[in-house]
């Protein structure tokens, strides 16, 4: 059954997640990753970061949002509703101070394409990584606005956004087909969170698809079937 749960777990800052047979099917060659598969993968990265920094309740260096963050933030008539995500980052909810992180990782699903946004709180940069080298200036503008609102709401501080910059890196690994954007996006997130150079290529995507499934089964395997 497509609804059979193959893996499940509760992840740092992400809550309870499940991965079904249908979700795993999106990891097959030529398929587009769905939100559930990406979010489970992001959850594993968040747990790894928590463990690296001392375990649950410790202050991580990287915070991970799920794929629904940007959908909520940009759902309003004017394309931006801070109140829709204001409570996502309270210390009570997360168990740590997101604004004390070095980086914030944000997977973005743009209908038929996946990209990654990274808010570098330490260096005051918003980066937009696209395996097809596209740019989305309205999205980065919304993220800058969100940064300012976060500091105002959480710390009662005013941020001078003139000190911030936006980057659309072009020296990133590029996809050479129409189906691997989700895998590229996940590996951008993985490598950046680990502080590693983006040294992978299109030829690595088949391995990464299998590795993502293997990691998910190792992390959350043994779930009961529906």
C-alpha positions in Angstrom: 0.0 0.0 0.0 1.2 3.5 -0.8 0.1 4.7 2.6 2.2 2.1 4.4 4.5 3.9 6.9 8.1 2.8 6.4 9.7 5.2 8.8 8.7 7.6 11.5 10.1 9.7 14.3 10.1 12.9 16.2 12.8 15.3 15.1 14.5 18.4 16.6 12.4 21.5 15.8 10.3 19.5 13.3 7.9 17.5 15.5 6.6 14.0 14.5 7.1 13.0 10.9 6.3 9.9 8.8 7.6 8.5 5.6 5.3 6.3 3.5 5.9 4.0 0.6 4.4 6.7 -1.6 7.0 9.2 -0.3 9.9 6.8 -0.9 8.6 6.3 -4.5 9.5 10.0 -5.2 13.1 9.0 -4.7 13.1 6.7 -7.7 15.1 7.7 -10.8 13.4 10.5 -12.7 10.9 11.4 -10.0 10.4 14.7 -8.2 10.8 14.7 -4.4 7.7 15.5 -2.5 7.4 17.7 0.7 7.2 14.7 3.0 10.4 13.2 1.7 12.2 16.5 2.0 10.9 17.2 5.5 11.9 13.8 6.8 15.4 14.4 5.3 15.6 17.8 6.9 14.5 16.3 10.2 17.4 13.9 10.1 19.8 16.8 9.5 18.2 18.7 12.4 18.7 15.8 14.7 22.3 15.4 13.6 23.0 19.1 14.3 21.5 18.8 17.8 23.6 15.7 18.5 26.7 17.5 17.3 26.1 20.4 19.6 25.4 18.5 22.7 21.9 16.9 22.4 18.3 18.0 22.9 18.1 21.4 24.7 21.5 22.6 23.6 22.1 25.6 21.3 22.7 24.4 17.7 24.7 26.3 15.1 22.1 25.7 12.4 18.4 25.9 12.5 16.3 24.0 9.9 12.8 25.0 8.7 10.5 22.6 6.9 9.1 23.1 3.4 6.0 24.8 4.7 7.7 27.8 6.3 7.9 29.9 3.1 4.4 28.9 2.1 3.1 30.2 5.4 5.3 33.3 5.4 4.3 34.3 1.8 0.6 33.3 1.9 -0.9 36.8 2.3 -2.4 39.2 -0.2 0.8 41.2 -0.2 2.9 38.1 -0.3 4.1 38.4 3.3 2.5 37.5 6.7 4.9 37.5 9.6 2.2 36.5 12.1 1.7 33.2 10.3 5.2 32.0 11.4 5.9 34.3 14.4 5.4 31.4 16.9 7.5 28.9 15.0 10.7 30.2 16.5 9.9 30.9 20.2 12.4 29.4 22.7 9.5 27.6 24.3 8.7 25.8 21.0 12.3 25.1 19.9 14.1 24.7 23.2 16.8 27.1 22.0 17.3 30.6 20.6 17.1 30.5 16.8 18.7 34.0 16.5 21.8 32.6 18.3 22.3 30.2 15.4 24.9 30.9 12.7 22.7 29.8 9.9 19.0 29.1 9.1 18.3 26.5 6.3 15.1 26.9 4.4 14.0 24.4 1.7 11.7 26.1 -0.8 9.2 24.3 -3.1 8.3 26.6 -6.0 5.6 24.5 -7.6 7.7 22.3 -9.9 11.2 23.3 -8.7 13.1 23.0 -5.4 15.6 25.7 -4.3 17.4 26.4 -1.0 17.5 29.6 0.9 20.1 30.2 3.6 19.9 33.0 6.1 23.4 33.5 7.5 22.8 35.4 10.7 26.5 35.5 11.5 27.7 37.1 8.3 24.4 39.0 7.6 23.7 37.4 4.2 20.7 35.8 2.6 21.8 33.3 0.0 19.6 31.7 -2.7 20.9 28.4 -4.1 19.3 27.1 -7.3 20.7 24.1 -9.2 19.4 25.8 -12.4 21.0 29.1 -11.4 17.7 31.0 -11.2 17.0 34.0 -8.9 14.0 35.0 -6.9 14.5 38.5 -5.6 10.9 38.8 -4.1 11.7 35.8 -2.0 15.0 37.1 -0.7 13.3 40.4 0.0 10.7 38.6 2.1 13.4 36.8 4.0 15.2 40.0 4.8 11.9 41.4 6.1 11.5 38.3 8.2 14.9 38.7 9.7 14.0 42.3 10.8 10.7 41.1 12.2 12.3 38.3 14.1 14.8 40.6 15.9 12.0 43.0 16.7 9.6 40.3 18.0 12.1 38.1 19.8 14.7 40.6 21.1 13.0 44.0 20.7 15.9 45.1 18.5 15.9 47.0 15.3 18.0 45.6 12.5 19.7 47.8 9.9 19.1 45.8 6.7 21.5 48.0 4.9 24.2 46.0 6.6 22.8 42.8 5.0 23.4 41.6 1.5 21.7 39.1 -0.8 23.7 36.6 -2.9 22.7 34.3 -5.7 25.8 32.0 -6.0 26.5 30.8 -9.5 29.4 28.5 -8.6 27.1 25.8 -7.2 26.7 22.2 -8.4 24.2 22.3 -11.3 21.6 19.8 -12.4 21.7 18.5 -16.0 18.2 17.2 -16.1 14.6 18.2 -15.2 14.1 15.9 -12.1 17.0 16.2 -9.7 16.4 19.7 -8.2 15.1 18.3 -5.0 18.1 16.1 -4.4 20.5 19.0 -5.2 18.5 21.2 -2.8 18.8 18.5 0.0 22.5 18.1 -0.6 23.1 21.9 -0.6 21.4 21.9 2.8 23.4 18.9 4.0 26.8 20.2 3.0 26.2 23.8 4.1 25.0 22.6 7.5 28.2 20.5 7.9 30.4 23.4 6.8 31.6 21.4 3.7 32.3 22.8 0.3 29.7 22.0 -2.4 31.8 19.4 -4.1 29.2 17.0 -5.6 28.0 16.6 -9.1 25.1 15.5 -11.3 26.7 12.0 -11.5 26.3 11.6 -7.7 22.5 12.0 -7.7 21.6 8.4 -8.1 23.8 7.5 -5.1 22.3 10.4 -3.1 18.7 9.2 -3.8 19.6 5.8 -2.4 21.5 7.3 0.5 18.6 9.5 1.5 16.3 6.5 1.7 18.9 4.5 3.6 19.4 7.3 6.1 15.7 7.7 6.6 15.2 3.9 7.2 18.1 3.8 9.6 16.8 6.8 11.6 13.1 6.0 11.6 12.7 2.4 10.5 10.6 -0.2 12.4 7.4 1.9 12.2 4.2 0.0 12.2 2.3 -0.3 8.9 -1.0 1.5 8.3 
